[in-house]
Amino acid sequence: MGKLAVKQYLVGTVVAAIGCMSLIALILTLAKHNNLELPPDIQYGMVIDAGSTHTALYLYKWPGGKENNTGVVSQVLVCDVEGPGISSYAPDPPAAGQSLTTCLDDTEAAIPTSQRRSAPIYLGATAGMRLLQMQNVTQAERVMDEVTKTIKKYPFDFKGARILSGTEEGAYGWITINYLLEGFIKYSFEGEWLKPKGGKFLGALDMGGSSTQISFKPKDPVKDPTSAAHLRLYGFDYSVYTHSYLCYGKDQAMKRLQVYLLERNNISQPVTHPCYHQDFTLTLTLDDLYNSPCIEKTGTFDSKVSVTFQGSSNPIQCLVAVKTLFNFSDCSFAPDCAFNGVYQPPVNGNFFAFSAYYYTFDFLGLAPQAPLPQVNSTIETFCKKDWATVKAEHPGVKEKYLLDYCASANYMMTLLQEGYKFDQSNWNNIFFQKKVADTDIGWTLGYMLNLSSLIPPEHPLLITGVQQEQWAAGVFFIVFALFLSIVVIVILCAWNPDY
């Protein structure tokens, strides 16, 4: 056999071997493989809670692939804005926008740069702005315009600033609680999202500065359509009773109580306030008392005139005065009534009471739960103390909060017992909570959950994989085929059969 023939034979043999190796590698690659979805990118969203007494910014995140068109949302951070609620900036609207900058800066730093432009941000204003809107529409619009201008300066996907209705505020609070307690959806041991079978839903009791809300799932259908909220979450529909009482938030109730006591006394003399502690005095101007649409103004008066309230530590008279803030008669839906003629079905199931409810009952050592007799005796004992004793026992509490705990506790107990009809039989169904699963209870998370259904889900990336042994064998044959290819090149280039 000549040298040329030998060369041709060797090259042919190596090429055949390369073909066999390539075929084997191809078979190993295609014979058995698995498809795997890569986890979607994390998406971020923000909600600014512009309340009546303060503002807070909440940052949330959820996987880009959503469950039945609703994001599985978790809280990343909360930033409390310094200063009062945005409605307080009505005389200086630009200051309302400026107040948000520190929290917006902090939140921007917490979101990856690549995610900021796609992160939606919403501002929801509640009862404080609802009251300002009642007083002066132009001022309310200017405040909302200024906060909008400020938010638009940041690299977020601004979705709008609006004043929420009381019904929305109550419904979103209900969503928050039941989402955190896995009432809508739960992650199974099999790694699947499931709707809990026979799950019980908790009611929501929210107490803000200017309004208060009650929301729950009644046993029977809601009779008054104006008190029903219809929601769709994780592919299922829910109907909830909810009602918001404007002017019945803690701060407005305390102001209305002061006015009630003032109008039954001589303004030139100190006004006895049975809910304030003995030896405590508070001086206010008439403008301080009557500067709210929740207060009915009778006649004309000099707004600069001062009035002094003097505490008497009388819990019985305090409770009597508090009850005058409610109208427990005149209801066309009797017996299904709360107060002020408002329809309410019988309360059903367990409830979480949060916001001002929690802070008041926690201060008194009654959170998350305490028997009704203990609650009543604790409030009575606290209300009987003089001001010096109260300050000595609570040196770390600011006086502006300390002075109202007696009045607010009696107010909340009247609302819960005589308004909402909680009694000895179901009092233990109320839990005074601030957080669940390290997440603040409030309307903002429910708002984010509801709005996340409007954000398009990301489509997961699909990859194909094989078992490790199969992958290693395939790599071996591919490398071996590459080596033989190099041998062929060397033979063709280096071996000249003519020499």
C-alpha positions in Angstrom: 0.0 0.0 0.0 1.5 3.4 -1.0 2.0 6.3 1.3 -1.0 8.2 -0.3 -3.3 5.3 0.2 -2.2 5.0 3.9 -2.8 8.7 4.4 -6.3 8.4 2.9 -7.0 5.3 5.0 -6.0 7.1 8.2 -7.9 10.2 7.4 -11.0 8.2 6.6 -10.8 6.2 9.8 -10.4 9.3 11.9 -13.3 11.1 10.1 -15.5 8.0 10.7 -14.6 8.0 14.3 -15.5 11.7 14.5 -18.8 11.0 13.0 -19.5 8.2 15.5 -18.5 10.4 18.4 -20.7 13.3 17.2 -23.6 10.9 16.7 -23.2 9.5 20.2 -23.0 13.0 21.7 -26.2 14.0 19.8 -28.0 10.9 21.0 -26.9 11.6 24.6 -28.2 15.2 24.3 -31.6 14.3 22.9 -32.3 10.9 24.4 -33.5 12.2 27.8 -33.9 15.8 28.9 -36.0 18.0 31.2 -37.5 21.4 30.7 -37.1 23.8 33.6 -38.5 27.3 34.1 -36.1 29.8 35.5 -37.5 31.9 38.4 -38.8 35.2 37.1 -37.2 38.5 38.1 -38.4 40.2 41.3 -40.7 43.1 40.7 -41.1 46.1 43.0 -44.0 48.4 43.9 -44.6 51.3 46.3 -47.6 52.7 48.1 -47.6 56.0 49.9 -50.2 56.1 52.7 -51.0 59.8 53.1 -53.0 59.6 56.3 -54.7 62.3 58.3 -51.9 62.6 61.0 -48.8 61.2 59.2 -47.5 59.7 55.9 -45.6 56.5 55.4 -44.1 54.9 52.3 -44.3 51.1 51.9 -42.0 49.2 49.5 -43.2 45.8 48.3 -41.8 43.1 46.1 -43.2 40.0 44.3 -42.1 37.4 41.8 -42.6 38.5 38.2 -44.7 35.4 37.5 -48.0 35.9 39.3 -50.4 33.4 40.8 -53.8 33.7 39.1 -53.2 37.3 38.1 -52.3 38.6 41.6 -48.8 39.2 42.8 -47.5 37.2 45.8 -46.4 40.4 47.7 -44.1 40.8 50.6 -43.0 44.0 52.5 -39.4 45.2 52.0 -39.3 48.4 54.0 -41.5 51.1 55.6 -40.4 54.7 55.8 -42.2 57.1 58.1 -42.4 60.6 56.7 -41.4 63.3 59.2 -44.1 65.9 60.0 -47.9 65.8 59.9 -50.2 64.4 57.2 -50.2 66.1 53.8 -53.6 67.7 54.5 -51.9 69.8 57.1 -49.9 71.5 54.4 -53.0 73.1 52.8 -51.7 76.7 53.5 -48.3 75.7 51.9 -48.9 72.9 49.3 -45.3 72.7 48.0 -44.2 71.7 51.5 -46.4 68.6 51.2 -44.4 67.4 48.2 -41.1 68.3 49.9 -41.9 66.3 53.0 -41.8 63.1 50.9 -38.3 63.5 49.5 -36.3 61.8 52.3 -38.4 58.6 52.1 -38.4 58.6 48.3 -34.6 58.8 48.4 -34.3 55.9 50.8 -36.7 53.8 48.8 -34.9 54.5 45.5 -31.6 53.3 47.1 -33.4 50.0 48.2 -34.5 49.1 44.6 -31.9 47.7 42.1 -31.1 50.3 39.5 -32.4 48.1 36.6 -35.8 47.7 38.3 -36.5 51.3 39.2 -38.1 52.5 36.0 -40.5 49.6 36.0 -41.4 49.8 39.7 -45.0 51.3 40.0 -45.6 53.8 42.7 -49.1 54.9 44.0 -50.1 57.5 46.5 -53.4 57.0 48.4 -54.7 59.8 50.6 -57.3 58.9 53.2 -59.7 60.7 55.6 -57.5 63.8 56.2 -57.6 64.7 52.6 -61.3 63.7 52.4 -62.0 66.3 55.0 -59.8 68.9 53.3 -61.7 68.2 50.1 -64.9 68.9 51.9 -63.5 72.2 53.3 -61.7 73.5 50.2 -61.6 71.7 46.9 -59.0 74.0 45.5 -56.6 73.5 48.4 -57.0 69.7 48.2 -56.2 69.7 44.5 -53.1 71.9 45.0 -51.8 69.6 47.7 -52.3 66.5 45.5 -50.7 68.4 42.5 -47.6 69.1 44.6 -47.1 65.6 45.9 -47.5 64.4 42.3 -44.8 66.8 41.0 -42.4 65.5 43.7 -43.0 61.8 43.0 -42.6 62.3 39.2 -39.0 63.6 39.7 -38.0 60.1 40.7 -37.2 57.2 38.3 -40.3 55.2 39.1 -43.4 54.3 37.1 -45.8 56.8 38.7 -49.4 55.4 38.6 -51.2 58.3 40.1 -52.1 60.0 43.4 -55.7 59.9 44.5 -58.0 60.3 47.5 -59.4 56.9 48.5 -63.0 56.4 49.5 -63.8 55.1 53.0 -65.1 51.9 51.4 -61.8 51.3 49.5 -59.8 51.9 52.7 -61.8 49.4 54.6 -61.8 46.8 51.9 -58.0 47.0 51.4 -57.4 46.6 55.1 -59.5 43.4 55.0 -57.4 42.1 52.1 -54.2 42.8 53.9 -55.1 40.8 57.0 -56.4 37.8 55.2 -53.5 37.7 52.7 -51.0 37.7 55.6 -52.9 34.9 57.3 -53.0 32.9 54.1 -56.7 33.1 53.7 -56.6 33.6 49.9 -53.6 31.4 48.9 -51.1 29.1 50.6 -47.9 27.4 49.5 -48.2 23.7 49.8 -45.6 21.1 50.7 -45.7 20.0 47.1 -44.4 23.4 46.0 -47.8 24.6 44.6 -49.9 27.6 45.4 -53.3 26.5 46.6 -56.6 28.1 47.8 -57.1 26.9 51.4 -60.1 24.6 51.8 -62.7 25.8 54.3 -60.6 28.8 55.2 -62.1 31.3 57.6 -61.6 35.0 56.9 -60.9 37.6 59.6 -62.6 41.0 59.9 -60.7 44.3 60.0 -61.2 47.1 62.5 -59.2 50.1 61.5 -59.0 53.3 63.6 -57.3 56.3 62.0 -57.1 59.9 63.0 -60.1 61.2 61.0 -62.1 58.0 60.2 -62.7 54.5 61.3 -63.5 51.4 59.3 -65.1 48.0 59.9 -64.9 45.2 57.3 -65.8 41.5 57.5 -67.4 38.6 55.6 -70.9 38.3 57.1 -72.8 35.0 57.3 -75.6 36.2 55.1 -75.6 38.4 52.0 -75.2 42.1 52.5 -78.7 43.8 52.5 -77.4 47.3 51.7 -75.5 47.4 48.3 -73.7 50.6 49.3 -72.0 48.7 52.1 -70.7 45.8 50.0 -67.3 45.6 48.4 -66.8 43.0 45.6 -63.3 41.8 45.2 -61.4 39.4 42.9 -58.1 37.9 44.1 -56.2 34.9 42.9 -59.0 33.9 40.6 -61.8 34.0 43.1 -64.5 36.5 43.9 -65.3 37.8 47.4 -68.1 39.9 48.8 -67.4 41.8 52.0 -69.4 44.2 54.2 -67.4 47.4 54.8 -68.3 50.8 56.2 -66.2 53.9 56.9 -67.2 56.5 59.5 -65.8 59.9 58.6 -65.2 62.1 61.6 -65.0 59.1 63.9 -61.3 58.6 63.8 -59.5 59.0 67.2 -58.3 62.6 66.7 -61.6 64.0 65.4 -63.5 62.2 68.1 -61.3 63.7 70.8 -61.9 67.2 69.3 -65.6 66.6 69.1 -65.6 65.6 72.7 -63.8 68.8 73.7 -66.4 70.9 71.8 -69.3 69.0 73.4 -67.9 69.8 76.9 -67.1 73.4 76.0 -70.6 74.1 74.7 -72.1 73.0 78.0 -70.0 75.3 80.1 -69.1 79.0 80.5 -66.3 79.8 78.1 -64.8 82.3 80.6 -64.3 79.5 83.2 -62.1 76.4 83.0 -64.0 73.6 81.4 -64.0 70.4 83.4 -62.9 67.4 81.3 -63.7 64.1 83.0 -61.5 62.1 80.7 -58.4 64.2 81.5 -56.4 63.4 84.6 -56.7 65.4 87.8 -54.3 68.5 87.8 -53.9 68.4 84.0 -54.8 71.6 82.1 -54.9 72.2 78.4 -55.4 75.6 76.8 -56.6 75.9 73.2 -58.0 78.6 71.0 -61.5 78.4 69.5 -59.9 78.2 66.1 -58.1 75.0 67.3 -61.4 73.5 68.2 -63.6 74.5 65.3 -61.2 74.2 62.4 -62.6 70.9 61.2 -65.7 70.2 59.0 -66.5 67.5 61.6 -67.4 70.3 64.1 -70.7 72.1 63.6 -70.2 75.8 64.1 -73.1 77.5 65.8 -73.1 81.3 65.4 -70.0 83.6 65.2 -67.2 83.8 67.6 -63.7 85.2 67.9 -61.4 82.4 66.8 -58.5 83.8 68.9 -60.3 83.5 72.2 -58.7 80.8 74.4 -60.4 78.1 76.4 -58.9 76.0 79.2 -59.7 72.4 79.9 -59.1 71.0 83.4 -59.0 67.3 84.2 -61.1 65.7 86.9 -60.2 61.9 86.5 -63.8 60.8 86.5 -64.2 57.6 84.4 -68.0 57.4 84.8 -68.6 61.0 83.6 -66.0 60.4 80.9 -68.0 57.4 79.5 -71.2 59.4 79.7 -69.7 62.2 77.7 -68.2 59.9 75.1 -71.5 58.2 74.4 -73.0 61.6 73.3 -70.8 61.3 70.2 -73.0 58.5 68.9 -76.6 58.2 67.8 -77.8 54.6 68.7 -81.4 55.1 67.6 -83.2 55.8 64.3 -82.2 53.0 62.0 -84.3 51.8 59.1 -82.4 48.4 59.0 -83.2 47.5 62.7 -82.1 45.2 64.2 -79.1 45.2 61.8 -77.7 48.6 62.8 -74.5 50.0 64.1 -75.0 53.7 65.0 -76.0 56.9 63.2 -78.6 54.9 61.3 -76.0 52.9 59.4 -76.8 49.3 58.4 -74.5 46.6 59.7 -75.0 42.8 59.7 -74.1 40.9 62.9 -70.3 40.7 63.3 -69.0 37.3 62.3 -65.7 35.5 63.1 -62.5 36.8 64.5 -61.2 40.4 64.0 -57.9 42.2 63.9 -58.0 45.7 65.4 -55.1 47.8 64.3 -53.7 51.4 63.9 -55.0 53.5 66.8 -56.8 50.5 68.4 -53.5 48.7 68.8 -51.5 51.7 70.2 -54.2 52.4 72.8 -54.7 48.9 74.0 -51.0 48.1 73.8 -50.3 51.1 76.0 -52.8 49.8 78.6 -51.2 46.4 78.5 -54.3 44.8 76.9 -52.8 43.7 73.5 -53.1 41.4 71.8 -56.1 40.2 73.8 -57.6 40.4 77.3 -60.9 39.4 78.9 -63.6 42.0 78.9 -63.8 42.5 82.7 -60.0 43.0 82.8 -60.3 45.6 80.0 -63.0 47.6 81.7 -61.2 47.5 85.1 -57.9 48.5 83.6 -59.4 51.5 81.8 -61.3 52.6 84.9 -58.1 52.4 87.1 -56.1 54.3 84.6 -58.7 57.1 84.2 -58.8 57.6 88.0 -55.1 58.4 88.3 -53.9 62.0 88.6 -51.6 63.6 86.1 -48.5 63.5 88.2 -48.9 59.7 88.7 -49.5 59.0 85.0 -46.4 61.0 84.0 -44.3 59.3 86.6 -45.4 55.8 85.4 -44.9 56.5 81.7 -41.8 58.8 81.5 -41.0 57.8 77.9 -44.4 58.7 76.5 -45.0 62.2 75.0 -47.6 64.2 76.7 -49.6 64.8 73.5 -50.3 61.1 73.4 -50.5 60.5 77.2 -53.3 63.0 77.7 -55.8 61.2 75.4 -55.4 57.5 76.4 -58.3 57.6 78.9 -60.7 59.3 76.5 -59.7 57.2 73.5 -60.0 54.0 75.4 -63.5 54.8 76.5 -64.3 56.0 73.0 -63.1 52.8 71.4 -64.9 50.6 73.9 -68.2 52.4 73.3 -67.7 52.0 69.5 -66.8 48.3 69.8 -69.5 47.4 72.3 -72.5 49.6 71.6 -71.7 50.5 68.0 -70.4 47.3 66.5 -72.2 45.1 69.0 -69.3 43.1 70.5 -70.3 41.7 73.9 -69.2 39.2 76.5 -69.9 36.3 74.1 -67.6 37.5 71.2 -65.2 40.0 72.8 -62.4 37.4 72.7 -62.8 37.3 68.9 -60.9 40.7 68.8 -57.1 40.7 68.5 -55.3 44.0 68.8 -52.4 43.7 66.4 -49.8 45.9 64.7 -48.1 43.4 62.5 -48.5 39.9 61.0 -45.5 38.0 59.7 -43.3 41.1 60.1 -45.6 43.1 57.8 -47.6 46.1 59.0 -51.4 45.7 59.0 -53.1 48.5 57.1 -54.8 49.2 53.8 -51.6 49.7 51.7 -50.7 46.0 51.2 -54.3 45.2 50.2 -54.0 48.1 47.7 -50.8 46.8 46.3 -52.3 43.3 45.9 -55.3 44.6 44.2 -53.3 46.8 41.9 -50.7 44.1 41.1 -53.4 42.4 39.0 -53.1 45.3 36.6 -49.3 44.8 36.2 -48.5 42.3 33.4 -46.8 39.2 34.6 -43.3 38.3 33.3 -43.1 35.1 31.2 -40.6 32.7 32.8 -37.5 31.7 30.8 -37.5 28.0 29.8 -34.3 26.0 29.8 -33.6 22.4 28.9 -31.4 20.3 31.1 -30.1 16.7 31.4 -28.9 14.6 34.3 -25.3 15.2 35.4 -23.9 11.7 34.3 -25.6 12.1 30.9 -24.2 15.6 30.5 -20.6 14.4 31.5 -20.7 11.6 28.9 -21.9 14.0 26.2 -19.1 16.4 27.0 -16.6 13.6 26.8 -17.6 12.5 23.3 -17.8 16.0 22.0 -14.2 16.7 23.4 -13.0 13.4 21.9 -14.5 14.3 18.5 -12.8 17.7 18.7 -9.5 16.0 19.5 -9.9 13.6 16.5 -10.7 16.6 14.3 -7.4 18.2 15.3 -5.6 14.9 14.5 -7.1 15.0 11.0 -5.9 18.5 10.5 -2.4 17.6 11.7 -2.3 14.6 9.3 -3.4 16.7 6.4 -1.1 19.5 7.0 2.1 17.8 8.3 2.3 14.5 6.5 3.3 14.8 2.9 3.4 11.3 1.3 5.7 12.4 -1.5 8.7 12.5 0.9 
